[in-house]
């Protein structure tokens, strides 16, 4: 049995209206990371684990 593949849409339906929040503007560049000192020691987001009361765990 040879079934034909489904036809893909190449255009939007005529009834489609673009939402107001859509635009063709390029994506903005990400903000530079803030380099803040960690008052309790090593930053878990930088080193990959938390330490609390002598116990370390990964997230």
Order of alpha helices (4+ residues) and beta strands (2+ residues): alpha-beta-beta
